[in-house]
């Protein structure tokens, strides 16, 4: 899932950081917990791709600290990751909301494409729930869950339509 990568690069776009600091900043600002087994391999891939530089800060009484900084290549990669929302990920709340939170990086057409992808994913989910509702008739608990989920999707579709005007602004 690219959303952790978006969060890593986004936080490095604000200022350089060492791994622990970066992980804590992401957790404090987003609530997303990125463990070291995800963070450091991602940072290594970014360094190898030229998206991030790593410098070593030596300390007298502590082990050396690796500080990561976003490069111009990294800024382009960040933009591309935000701008692309594959259909397979458009139904995932974290993938969508991570990108939505970064709409300031995108052009109006890129924003519209993300909103369209999300709308399409929700419309597909709504059709699936409608089919399930037909099979669940007579089971009040299943029907209650399906009804609630359909209401949530309907509400989000209305909200997305409202966002379109704001997203169209440059």
C-alpha angles and dihedrals in degrees: 000000000000098000093088088051090051090051093049094050093041092055092046088052088065095052142326117277143176118244100263092046091048093050092049093047091052092048094046096048101037108020088233113134113214112188124213091253088065101032102052097044088050091050090048091052090048092050091048090049092050092244093116134027123215124208126182119231112202119216126193099223100021137058116269115278123224112221119198125207130184118243130204088263087054092052090053091047091049090052092048093048091050094045096051120073109168116212090245090060100036093090093053110099095210093049092049099041093046089057094041089055089057098048089121088075093056139078118241093257091052091050091050091052091054092047089048092050091050092047091050092050092049092047089053090050090049091053090049091050091048090055090047091050090059091054094043097056108130094029103095096191095051090044091051092053093046092048091050093049092048090052091051092051092046090051093049092048089054090048091050090052088053091050093055094078092050092044091053091064116100 
